[in-house]
Amino acid sequence: MNLFKWGSSSLPGHIVLWELIFSTSGFLFFVAQSDSAGTLTLRVVLWTAFVWGAAGALAAIVFWYAVTLPLLVRRKGKDK
């Protein structure tokens, strides 16, 4: 099973993919912005990692229950 199929068919997969795609890119963007503004400290990096990690997990859970799970149920109903 490839990563995207696993990611689209399970809640843990959703969380992993959202962390890889959404949280990592947001974290890197904000760390780069802090560096260019001259405000990059260890505290800022740790706080940014925590916030983007929590936001990615929360977004994955909301997206799973609001969008993906109903689509999977509908697809399973059509297969019968």
N, C-alpha and C positions, 0 to 999 in steps of 0.2 A: 504494500500500500504506500503510495507516495505521500509526501508531506501535505500537499494541498488537499488531497482527498481526505486524509485523516483530520486535517484542520477544519474542513467543512462538514464533517460528520460527527464531531464530538465536542463537548464543552471544553475539555482540556486542550484539544487541538486548536479551538478558537482562541483560547488564552495564549497559547504559545505563538500562534501566528500574529495576533495583535501586538504581543510584546516585541516580536521580531520586526514587524513592519512599522507599526504606529509609534510605540514607545521608544524604540531605538533611534528612529529618525528624529523624533521630537527632542529627545535627550541630546543628541549630537548637535542639533540646530541651536538649542538654548545654551549649551556649553560654548559653542563657537561665538554666539552673540555676547555672552558674558566675557569671553576672552578678548574680543575686539573692543568691548567697552572698558576693559581693564578692571573688572570686578570679579574675576574668577578666583575663587578660593576653594579650599577643600569642603568647607561648609556648603557653599553654593552647589558644588558638584554632587555631594551626597543628597542634599535636599531636592535637587532637580531629578536625580535618579529615583528617589522615593516617589515624588509626585508623578513623574511620567510612568513609572511602573504601576502605581495604583490606578492611574487614569486608564492605562492600557487594559488592565485586568477588569476594571469596572465597565469599560466600553465593550469588551469582549462578552461579558456576561449579559449585558443589556441587549447587545446585538444578537446573541444566541437565542434568548427567549423571545425577543420581539420580531425577529426576521427569519433566522435560519430554522429554528425548530418548527414553526408553522409551515415553512416551505418543505421541509423533510416529511412532515405528516401528510401534506397534500400530495407530494410525489409518491409516497408509499400507497396512498389511496388510489392513485391512477394506475399503479403497477398491478393491482389485483384484477 
